[in-house]
């Protein structure tokens, strides 16, 4: 997923590389918060967070 691609049954493939929280997460490997945004899929206001997996440092 380091390429930013995620998949869900409801939306298909989405790429997260343009989201601040995702770029911060890859750079720091710690909990990362994004900015206020309007969801691409839901159209709802949100602030997203990313938490690293155990593979982040590997």
N, C-alpha and C positions, 0 to 999 in steps of 0.2 A: 504494500500500500504506500510505500514511499513515493510512488509516482503520482499519488493523489487520487487514484481511481477507487471508488467504492461502488458497490452494487446493492440494490434492494429490489424486491419483487414488485413493489409499487411504482418505482420510478426508473428502474433500469440503472445504467451507469451514470455516475456523476463524478466530476473531477473537482477536488478541493484545493488545488494548488493556488488558486487566486484568493483564498481565505487567509486572513492574517493569523488566526489561531493555528492553522495547519503549518504555515511557514515557521512560526515561532516554535512549535512543537518539534519539528525536524531539526531546527537549529540548536535547541537547548536540551531536549529530552526530559523536560519537566512539564508539569501542568501549565498549560498555556491558555490565555483568554484572548478572544478576538474583540473586535469592535462591534458596535451596534450594526445590525444588518437586517435586510428584509430577505427572508428565505427564498431561494430560487424555486423550490418545489412547492412550499406551503404558502408563500406570499405573506407570511406573518413576521412581525417584528421579533428579533431575538438577539441574544448575545451568546455565542458558542464558546465551548471549552474543549480542549483536547487533552487527553491523558496518555502518556506513553505506555506502550506494551513492554513486556520483558525483553523484547528483541531490539528495542530502540538503540541501545549502546553496542549492539553486536553487529 
